[in-house]
């Protein structure tokens, strides 16, 4: 469903991604693990061109897009068919919860307000926040804010949702409620690529696990292969350190 080939990205002279290949099937949950600074977030941001790769292609929805020379239409296509859930939520503080979730529908998709609100309410229901539709972000806990971020991503019905360490900014006692929502969503067949430091979550939810270090994919496989039968020293060391 989505295949990326040979993605390279440097910031100045620092090569952050050194030729990444990745395939994600429809309905799959792929988690990306690895030490801080290994390029996980950059990879996620390159996929939908929030970050401009220096090289590489993506095959997606029957199209092949050259990351180096995409047309405006290509970029729009990538943005339209993907959604991102950010570590820092990125909600509009001057809009209430419902307004945050409808924004992408009314502005980018030109869906009439009434219909957008219906879609948004259904997704807020799904993340357990229908009763907070009229609240503003500063009236919510971190976990609730992130669940709004998830509802916003779901509302545009993208082909794939990219999650950038969705629980990293949360107080420990709020992590569980967000992971619970992610698990529920995963079970409904949403295609997800998740950068995470939550190993137990990755073990439970993933169809495919990717371990990255220093800009390359060191090892990938099923959760069982990666967590219990890893072949690479770097993977073993990392898992030993974090678990
Ligand atoms: P991870 O998500 O694995 O922690 P990142 O993709 O965030 O890693 O970062 C990989 C490397 O790229 C880090 O060394 C980071 O400092 C660098 N980096 C990320 N974004 C930028 C940027 N916008 N400008 C310069 N360096 C960056």
py3Dmol code that shows the C-alpha trace and the ligand (Angstrom):
import py3Dmol

protein = """\
ATOM      1  CA  UNK A   1       0.000   0.000   0.000  1.00  0.00           C
ATOM      2  CA  UNK A   2       2.860   2.370   0.783  1.00  0.00           C
ATOM      3  CA  UNK A   3       6.421   1.640  -0.179  1.00  0.00           C
ATOM      4  CA  UNK A   4       9.292   4.015   0.243  1.00  0.00           C
ATOM      5  CA  UNK A   5      12.582   3.463  -1.506  1.00  0.00           C
ATOM      6  CA  UNK A   6      16.024   4.716  -0.742  1.00  0.00           C
ATOM      7  CA  UNK A   7      15.143   7.752   1.374  1.00  0.00           C
ATOM      8  CA  UNK A   8      18.106   9.935   2.219  1.00  0.00           C
ATOM      9  CA  UNK A   9      18.053  13.068   4.322  1.00  0.00           C
ATOM     10  CA  UNK A  10      20.835  15.273   5.636  1.00  0.00           C
ATOM     11  CA  UNK A  11      20.717  18.354   7.812  1.00  0.00           C
ATOM     12  CA  UNK A  12      23.786  20.252   6.712  1.00  0.00           C
ATOM     13  CA  UNK A  13      26.583  17.693   6.719  1.00  0.00           C
ATOM     14  CA  UNK A  14      24.803  15.383   9.117  1.00  0.00           C
ATOM     15  CA  UNK A  15      23.394  12.374   7.229  1.00  0.00           C
ATOM     16  CA  UNK A  16      20.297  11.542   9.260  1.00  0.00           C
ATOM     17  CA  UNK A  17      18.695   8.981   6.899  1.00  0.00           C
ATOM     18  CA  UNK A  18      21.017   6.831   4.836  1.00  0.00           C
ATOM     19  CA  UNK A  19      18.828   4.931   2.390  1.00  0.00           C
ATOM     20  CA  UNK A  20      15.631   3.728   4.011  1.00  0.00           C
ATOM     21  CA  UNK A  21      13.327   1.158   2.401  1.00  0.00           C
ATOM     22  CA  UNK A  22       9.995   0.435   3.960  1.00  0.00           C
ATOM     23  CA  UNK A  23       6.759  -1.275   2.943  1.00  0.00           C
ATOM     24  CA  UNK A  24       3.503  -1.015   4.822  1.00  0.00           C
ATOM     25  CA  UNK A  25       0.466  -3.082   3.876  1.00  0.00           C
ATOM     26  CA  UNK A  26      -3.095  -1.888   4.218  1.00  0.00           C
ATOM     27  CA  UNK A  27      -4.368  -2.336   7.767  1.00  0.00           C
ATOM     28  CA  UNK A  28      -0.912  -2.977   9.178  1.00  0.00           C
ATOM     29  CA  UNK A  29       0.563  -1.416  12.292  1.00  0.00           C
ATOM     30  CA  UNK A  30       4.262  -0.772  11.850  1.00  0.00           C
ATOM     31  CA  UNK A  31       6.241   0.482  14.820  1.00  0.00           C
ATOM     32  CA  UNK A  32       9.611   2.179  14.559  1.00  0.00           C
ATOM     33  CA  UNK A  33      11.959   1.762  17.513  1.00  0.00           C
ATOM     34  CA  UNK A  34      15.464   2.993  18.119  1.00  0.00           C
ATOM     35  CA  UNK A  35      17.664   5.206  20.215  1.00  0.00           C
ATOM     36  CA  UNK A  36      17.151   8.924  20.379  1.00  0.00           C
ATOM     37  CA  UNK A  37      18.674  10.668  17.367  1.00  0.00           C
ATOM     38  CA  UNK A  38      18.531   7.604  15.114  1.00  0.00           C
ATOM     39  CA  UNK A  39      16.291   9.382  12.585  1.00  0.00           C
ATOM     40  CA  UNK A  40      12.858   7.960  13.460  1.00  0.00           C
ATOM     41  CA  UNK A  41      10.981  11.266  13.528  1.00  0.00           C
ATOM     42  CA  UNK A  42      12.774  12.522  10.439  1.00  0.00           C
ATOM     43  CA  UNK A  43      11.749   9.368   8.569  1.00  0.00           C
ATOM     44  CA  UNK A  44       8.122   9.813   9.574  1.00  0.00           C
ATOM     45  CA  UNK A  45       8.168  13.464   8.503  1.00  0.00           C
ATOM     46  CA  UNK A  46       9.814  12.580   5.189  1.00  0.00           C
ATOM     47  CA  UNK A  47       7.057  10.116   4.335  1.00  0.00           C
ATOM     48  CA  UNK A  48       4.444  12.854   3.899  1.00  0.00           C
ATOM     49  CA  UNK A  49       6.946  15.530   2.903  1.00  0.00           C
ATOM     50  CA  UNK A  50       6.743  17.585   6.096  1.00  0.00           C
ATOM     51  CA  UNK A  51      10.488  17.200   5.751  1.00  0.00           C
ATOM     52  CA  UNK A  52      11.970  17.258   2.269  1.00  0.00           C
ATOM     53  CA  UNK A  53      13.999  14.099   1.544  1.00  0.00           C
ATOM     54  CA  UNK A  54      17.176  14.599  -0.480  1.00  0.00           C
ATOM     55  CA  UNK A  55      16.567  11.423  -2.417  1.00  0.00           C
ATOM     56  CA  UNK A  56      14.077   8.581  -2.688  1.00  0.00           C
ATOM     57  CA  UNK A  57      10.663   7.640  -4.015  1.00  0.00           C
ATOM     58  CA  UNK A  58       7.357   6.698  -2.533  1.00  0.00           C
ATOM     59  CA  UNK A  59       4.767   4.399  -4.109  1.00  0.00           C
ATOM     60  CA  UNK A  60       1.413   5.180  -2.716  1.00  0.00           C
ATOM     61  CA  UNK A  61      -2.181   4.853  -3.890  1.00  0.00           C
ATOM     62  CA  UNK A  62      -1.103   3.677  -7.324  1.00  0.00           C
ATOM     63  CA  UNK A  63       1.287   6.583  -7.869  1.00  0.00           C
ATOM     64  CA  UNK A  64       5.057   6.763  -7.746  1.00  0.00           C
ATOM     65  CA  UNK A  65       6.317  10.066  -6.434  1.00  0.00           C
ATOM     66  CA  UNK A  66       9.923  11.176  -6.686  1.00  0.00           C
ATOM     67  CA  UNK A  67      10.735  12.845  -3.367  1.00  0.00           C
ATOM     68  CA  UNK A  68      13.459  14.911  -4.974  1.00  0.00           C
ATOM     69  CA  UNK A  69      11.251  16.506  -7.620  1.00  0.00           C
ATOM     70  CA  UNK A  70       7.632  16.210  -6.525  1.00  0.00           C
ATOM     71  CA  UNK A  71       5.022  18.318  -8.269  1.00  0.00           C
ATOM     72  CA  UNK A  72       2.714  20.476  -6.157  1.00  0.00           C
ATOM     73  CA  UNK A  73      -0.002  17.945  -6.955  1.00  0.00           C
ATOM     74  CA  UNK A  74       2.172  15.123  -5.608  1.00  0.00           C
ATOM     75  CA  UNK A  75       2.717  16.950  -2.318  1.00  0.00           C
ATOM     76  CA  UNK A  76      -0.972  17.700  -2.012  1.00  0.00           C
ATOM     77  CA  UNK A  77      -1.708  14.033  -2.731  1.00  0.00           C
ATOM     78  CA  UNK A  78       0.666  12.881   0.036  1.00  0.00           C
ATOM     79  CA  UNK A  79      -0.828  15.340   2.522  1.00  0.00           C
ATOM     80  CA  UNK A  80      -4.394  14.454   1.602  1.00  0.00           C
ATOM     81  CA  UNK A  81      -3.912  10.749   2.061  1.00  0.00           C
ATOM     82  CA  UNK A  82      -1.906  10.802   5.284  1.00  0.00           C
ATOM     83  CA  UNK A  83      -2.408  12.306   8.719  1.00  0.00           C
ATOM     84  CA  UNK A  84       0.124  12.989  11.446  1.00  0.00           C
ATOM     85  CA  UNK A  85      -0.303  12.781  15.207  1.00  0.00           C
ATOM     86  CA  UNK A  86       2.369  14.884  16.882  1.00  0.00           C
ATOM     87  CA  UNK A  87       4.210  14.487  20.150  1.00  0.00           C
ATOM     88  CA  UNK A  88       3.168  18.010  21.212  1.00  0.00           C
ATOM     89  CA  UNK A  89      -0.448  17.581  19.983  1.00  0.00           C
ATOM     90  CA  UNK A  90      -0.323  20.743  17.790  1.00  0.00           C
ATOM     91  CA  UNK A  91      -3.907  21.753  18.578  1.00  0.00           C
ATOM     92  CA  UNK A  92      -5.225  25.254  17.850  1.00  0.00           C
ATOM     93  CA  UNK A  93      -5.533  26.851  21.286  1.00  0.00           C
ATOM     94  CA  UNK A  94      -8.196  29.356  20.150  1.00  0.00           C
ATOM     95  CA  UNK A  95     -10.469  26.645  18.809  1.00  0.00           C
ATOM     96  CA  UNK A  96     -12.495  24.269  20.882  1.00  0.00           C
ATOM     97  CA  UNK A  97     -12.204  20.499  20.580  1.00  0.00           C
ATOM     98  CA  UNK A  98     -14.892  20.246  17.899  1.00  0.00           C
ATOM     99  CA  UNK A  99     -13.297  23.125  15.962  1.00  0.00           C
ATOM    100  CA  UNK A 100      -9.922  21.420  16.087  1.00  0.00           C
ATOM    101  CA  UNK A 101     -11.326  18.204  14.667  1.00  0.00           C
ATOM    102  CA  UNK A 102     -13.471  19.847  11.960  1.00  0.00           C
ATOM    103  CA  UNK A 103     -10.750  22.245  10.754  1.00  0.00           C
ATOM    104  CA  UNK A 104      -9.096  19.782   8.346  1.00  0.00           C
ATOM    105  CA  UNK A 105     -12.485  18.781   6.978  1.00  0.00           C
ATOM    106  CA  UNK A 106     -13.954  22.220   6.329  1.00  0.00           C
ATOM    107  CA  UNK A 107     -10.785  24.014   5.222  1.00  0.00           C
ATOM    108  CA  UNK A 108      -8.782  21.452   3.251  1.00  0.00           C
ATOM    109  CA  UNK A 109     -11.611  19.169   2.143  1.00  0.00           C
ATOM    110  CA  UNK A 110     -14.352  21.802   1.806  1.00  0.00           C
ATOM    111  CA  UNK A 111     -16.859  19.608   3.597  1.00  0.00           C
ATOM    112  CA  UNK A 112     -19.898  21.616   4.780  1.00  0.00           C
ATOM    113  CA  UNK A 113     -19.749  22.554   8.469  1.00  0.00           C
ATOM    114  CA  UNK A 114     -22.747  20.511   9.572  1.00  0.00           C
ATOM    115  CA  UNK A 115     -21.456  17.347   7.933  1.00  0.00           C
ATOM    116  CA  UNK A 116     -17.927  17.985   9.246  1.00  0.00           C
ATOM    117  CA  UNK A 117     -19.322  18.265  12.760  1.00  0.00           C
ATOM    118  CA  UNK A 118     -21.101  14.951  12.413  1.00  0.00           C
ATOM    119  CA  UNK A 119     -17.899  13.249  11.301  1.00  0.00           C
ATOM    120  CA  UNK A 120     -15.935  14.951  14.085  1.00  0.00           C
ATOM    121  CA  UNK A 121     -18.413  13.942  16.780  1.00  0.00           C
ATOM    122  CA  UNK A 122     -18.265  10.316  15.651  1.00  0.00           C
ATOM    123  CA  UNK A 123     -14.479  10.353  15.966  1.00  0.00           C
ATOM    124  CA  UNK A 124     -14.580  12.117  19.341  1.00  0.00           C
ATOM    125  CA  UNK A 125     -16.928   9.376  20.451  1.00  0.00           C
ATOM    126  CA  UNK A 126     -14.383   6.828  19.296  1.00  0.00           C
ATOM    127  CA  UNK A 127     -11.633   8.339  21.491  1.00  0.00           C
ATOM    128  CA  UNK A 128     -14.024   8.826  24.428  1.00  0.00           C
ATOM    129  CA  UNK A 129     -14.218  12.624  24.274  1.00  0.00           C
ATOM    130  CA  UNK A 130     -17.658  13.424  22.865  1.00  0.00           C
ATOM    131  CA  UNK A 131     -18.538  15.179  26.129  1.00  0.00           C
ATOM    132  CA  UNK A 132     -15.552  17.537  25.739  1.00  0.00           C
ATOM    133  CA  UNK A 133     -16.489  18.877  22.292  1.00  0.00           C
ATOM    134  CA  UNK A 134     -17.021  22.409  23.601  1.00  0.00           C
ATOM    135  CA  UNK A 135     -13.873  22.546  25.740  1.00  0.00           C
ATOM    136  CA  UNK A 136     -10.707  24.391  24.773  1.00  0.00           C
ATOM    137  CA  UNK A 137      -7.296  22.675  24.737  1.00  0.00           C
ATOM    138  CA  UNK A 138      -6.145  24.471  27.906  1.00  0.00           C
ATOM    139  CA  UNK A 139      -9.060  22.853  29.752  1.00  0.00           C
ATOM    140  CA  UNK A 140      -7.863  19.350  28.878  1.00  0.00           C
ATOM    141  CA  UNK A 141      -5.241  16.994  30.291  1.00  0.00           C
ATOM    142  CA  UNK A 142      -2.327  15.973  28.078  1.00  0.00           C
ATOM    143  CA  UNK A 143      -3.917  12.597  27.481  1.00  0.00           C
ATOM    144  CA  UNK A 144      -7.179  14.222  26.413  1.00  0.00           C
ATOM    145  CA  UNK A 145      -5.337  16.632  24.106  1.00  0.00           C
ATOM    146  CA  UNK A 146      -3.602  13.748  22.416  1.00  0.00           C
ATOM    147  CA  UNK A 147      -6.893  11.912  22.021  1.00  0.00           C
ATOM    148  CA  UNK A 148      -8.220  15.030  20.257  1.00  0.00           C
ATOM    149  CA  UNK A 149      -5.138  14.850  18.017  1.00  0.00           C
ATOM    150  CA  UNK A 150      -6.014  11.244  17.234  1.00  0.00           C
ATOM    151  CA  UNK A 151      -9.681  12.085  16.537  1.00  0.00           C
ATOM    152  CA  UNK A 152      -8.530  14.863  14.203  1.00  0.00           C
ATOM    153  CA  UNK A 153      -6.333  12.414  12.281  1.00  0.00           C
ATOM    154  CA  UNK A 154      -9.104   9.809  12.072  1.00  0.00           C
ATOM    155  CA  UNK A 155     -11.662  12.376  10.911  1.00  0.00           C
ATOM    156  CA  UNK A 156      -9.975  12.967   7.582  1.00  0.00           C
ATOM    157  CA  UNK A 157     -10.071   9.217   6.936  1.00  0.00           C
ATOM    158  CA  UNK A 158      -6.503   9.005   5.673  1.00  0.00           C
ATOM    159  CA  UNK A 159      -4.952   5.915   4.106  1.00  0.00           C
ATOM    160  CA  UNK A 160      -2.268   5.917   6.780  1.00  0.00           C
ATOM    161  CA  UNK A 161      -1.792   7.705  10.103  1.00  0.00           C
ATOM    162  CA  UNK A 162       1.750   8.626  11.140  1.00  0.00           C
ATOM    163  CA  UNK A 163       2.249   8.799  14.912  1.00  0.00           C
ATOM    164  CA  UNK A 164       5.328  10.645  16.131  1.00  0.00           C
ATOM    165  CA  UNK A 165       5.970   9.453  19.698  1.00  0.00           C
ATOM    166  CA  UNK A 166       2.355  10.137  20.641  1.00  0.00           C
ATOM    167  CA  UNK A 167       2.860   9.508  24.357  1.00  0.00           C
ATOM    168  CA  UNK A 168       6.314  11.020  24.817  1.00  0.00           C
ATOM    169  CA  UNK A 169       5.109  14.354  26.198  1.00  0.00           C
ATOM    170  CA  UNK A 170       2.642  12.832  28.660  1.00  0.00           C
ATOM    171  CA  UNK A 171       2.930  12.402  32.393  1.00  0.00           C
ATOM    172  CA  UNK A 172       3.376   8.678  33.074  1.00  0.00           C
ATOM    173  CA  UNK A 173      -0.103   8.269  34.548  1.00  0.00           C
ATOM    174  CA  UNK A 174      -1.677   9.546  31.302  1.00  0.00           C
ATOM    175  CA  UNK A 175       0.209   7.304  28.894  1.00  0.00           C
ATOM    176  CA  UNK A 176      -2.116   4.323  29.411  1.00  0.00           C
ATOM    177  CA  UNK A 177      -5.310   6.029  28.257  1.00  0.00           C
ATOM    178  CA  UNK A 178      -3.693   7.092  24.968  1.00  0.00           C
ATOM    179  CA  UNK A 179      -2.163   3.667  24.319  1.00  0.00           C
ATOM    180  CA  UNK A 180      -5.556   2.116  25.016  1.00  0.00           C
ATOM    181  CA  UNK A 181      -7.131   4.298  22.313  1.00  0.00           C
ATOM    182  CA  UNK A 182      -4.322   3.423  19.903  1.00  0.00           C
ATOM    183  CA  UNK A 183      -4.844  -0.282  20.534  1.00  0.00           C
ATOM    184  CA  UNK A 184      -8.563   0.039  19.873  1.00  0.00           C
ATOM    185  CA  UNK A 185      -7.958   1.938  16.651  1.00  0.00           C
ATOM    186  CA  UNK A 186      -5.377  -0.582  15.495  1.00  0.00           C
ATOM    187  CA  UNK A 187      -7.967  -3.324  15.897  1.00  0.00           C
ATOM    188  CA  UNK A 188     -10.325  -1.548  13.506  1.00  0.00           C
ATOM    189  CA  UNK A 189      -7.860  -1.942  10.629  1.00  0.00           C
ATOM    190  CA  UNK A 190      -6.454   1.579  10.410  1.00  0.00           C
ATOM    191  CA  UNK A 191      -3.015   1.569   8.767  1.00  0.00           C
ATOM    192  CA  UNK A 192      -0.557   3.064  11.233  1.00  0.00           C
ATOM    193  CA  UNK A 193       3.147   3.854  11.383  1.00  0.00           C
ATOM    194  CA  UNK A 194       4.097   4.580  14.974  1.00  0.00           C
ATOM    195  CA  UNK A 195       7.372   5.906  16.343  1.00  0.00           C
ATOM    196  CA  UNK A 196       7.359   4.887  19.982  1.00  0.00           C
ATOM    197  CA  UNK A 197       9.430   4.222  23.068  1.00  0.00           C
ATOM    198  CA  UNK A 198       6.635   2.130  24.592  1.00  0.00           C
ATOM    199  CA  UNK A 199       8.040  -1.362  24.177  1.00  0.00           C
ATOM    200  CA  UNK A 200       5.138  -3.291  25.678  1.00  0.00           C
ATOM    201  CA  UNK A 201       2.752  -1.419  23.395  1.00  0.00           C
ATOM    202  CA  UNK A 202       4.956  -2.138  20.360  1.00  0.00           C
ATOM    203  CA  UNK A 203       5.082  -5.795  21.272  1.00  0.00           C
ATOM    204  CA  UNK A 204       1.314  -6.032  21.581  1.00  0.00           C
ATOM    205  CA  UNK A 205       0.132  -3.931  18.677  1.00  0.00           C
ATOM    206  CA  UNK A 206       2.672  -4.307  15.868  1.00  0.00           C
ATOM    207  CA  UNK A 207       2.355  -6.404  12.773  1.00  0.00           C
ATOM    208  CA  UNK A 208       5.857  -5.368  11.874  1.00  0.00           C
ATOM    209  CA  UNK A 209       8.640  -3.821  13.958  1.00  0.00           C
ATOM    210  CA  UNK A 210      11.506  -1.747  12.615  1.00  0.00           C
ATOM    211  CA  UNK A 211      14.629  -1.065  14.635  1.00  0.00           C
ATOM    212  CA  UNK A 212      16.628   1.945  13.473  1.00  0.00           C
ATOM    213  CA  UNK A 213      20.025   3.214  14.517  1.00  0.00           C
ATOM    214  CA  UNK A 214      22.168   5.967  13.037  1.00  0.00           C
ATOM    215  CA  UNK A 215      19.989   6.536  10.009  1.00  0.00           C
ATOM    216  CA  UNK A 216      19.615   2.942   8.849  1.00  0.00           C
ATOM    217  CA  UNK A 217      17.185   0.102   9.484  1.00  0.00           C
ATOM    218  CA  UNK A 218      19.319  -2.317  11.456  1.00  0.00           C
ATOM    219  CA  UNK A 219      16.712  -5.051  11.737  1.00  0.00           C
ATOM    220  CA  UNK A 220      13.010  -5.595  11.096  1.00  0.00           C
ATOM    221  CA  UNK A 221      10.512  -8.358  11.548  1.00  0.00           C
ATOM    222  CA  UNK A 222       7.555  -9.567  13.546  1.00  0.00           C
ATOM    223  CA  UNK A 223       7.367  -8.488  17.213  1.00  0.00           C
ATOM    224  CA  UNK A 224       8.392 -12.020  18.134  1.00  0.00           C
ATOM    225  CA  UNK A 225      11.477 -11.894  15.924  1.00  0.00           C
ATOM    226  CA  UNK A 226      12.577  -8.493  17.164  1.00  0.00           C
ATOM    227  CA  UNK A 227      11.798  -8.844  20.850  1.00  0.00           C
ATOM    228  CA  UNK A 228      12.736 -12.490  21.391  1.00  0.00           C
ATOM    229  CA  UNK A 229      14.938 -13.577  18.500  1.00  0.00           C
ATOM    230  CA  UNK A 230      16.838 -10.493  17.414  1.00  0.00           C
ATOM    231  CA  UNK A 231      20.000 -11.255  15.494  1.00  0.00           C
ATOM    232  CA  UNK A 232      21.703  -7.904  15.677  1.00  0.00           C
ATOM    233  CA  UNK A 233      23.819  -6.852  18.637  1.00  0.00           C
ATOM    234  CA  UNK A 234      22.567  -3.256  18.406  1.00  0.00           C
ATOM    235  CA  UNK A 235      18.943  -4.366  18.641  1.00  0.00           C
ATOM    236  CA  UNK A 236      19.659  -6.629  21.608  1.00  0.00           C
ATOM    237  CA  UNK A 237      21.549  -3.910  23.442  1.00  0.00           C
ATOM    238  CA  UNK A 238      18.822  -1.340  22.854  1.00  0.00           C
ATOM    239  CA  UNK A 239      16.046  -3.660  23.998  1.00  0.00           C
ATOM    240  CA  UNK A 240      18.035  -4.688  27.017  1.00  0.00           C
ATOM    241  CA  UNK A 241      18.563  -1.039  27.944  1.00  0.00           C
ATOM    242  CA  UNK A 242      14.944   0.039  27.598  1.00  0.00           C
ATOM    243  CA  UNK A 243      13.088  -2.933  29.014  1.00  0.00           C
TER     244      UNK A 243
END
"""
ligand_1 = """\
27
LIG
P 14.781 10.366 16.600
O 13.360 10.613 16.240
O 15.234 8.975 16.310
O 15.129 10.787 18.007
P 15.300 12.549 14.822
O 14.809 12.155 13.488
O 14.467 13.474 15.642
O 15.690 11.258 15.654
O 16.719 13.244 14.664
C 17.822 12.612 14.021
C 18.970 13.572 13.964
O 18.645 14.651 13.102
C 19.326 14.186 15.317
O 20.728 14.265 15.419
C 18.719 15.563 15.240
O 19.425 16.477 16.012
C 18.820 15.891 13.761
N 17.757 16.794 13.302
C 16.439 16.527 13.300
N 15.740 17.571 12.801
C 16.656 18.519 12.482
C 16.580 19.837 11.922
N 15.386 20.362 11.578
N 17.727 20.513 11.752
C 18.919 19.969 12.069
N 19.071 18.740 12.603
C 17.955 18.013 12.813
"""
view = py3Dmol.view(width=600, height=400)
view.addModel(protein, "pdb")
view.setStyle({"model": 0}, {"cartoon": {"style": "trace"}})
view.addModel(ligand_1, "xyz")
view.setStyle({"model": 1}, {"stick": {}})
view.zoomTo()
view.show()
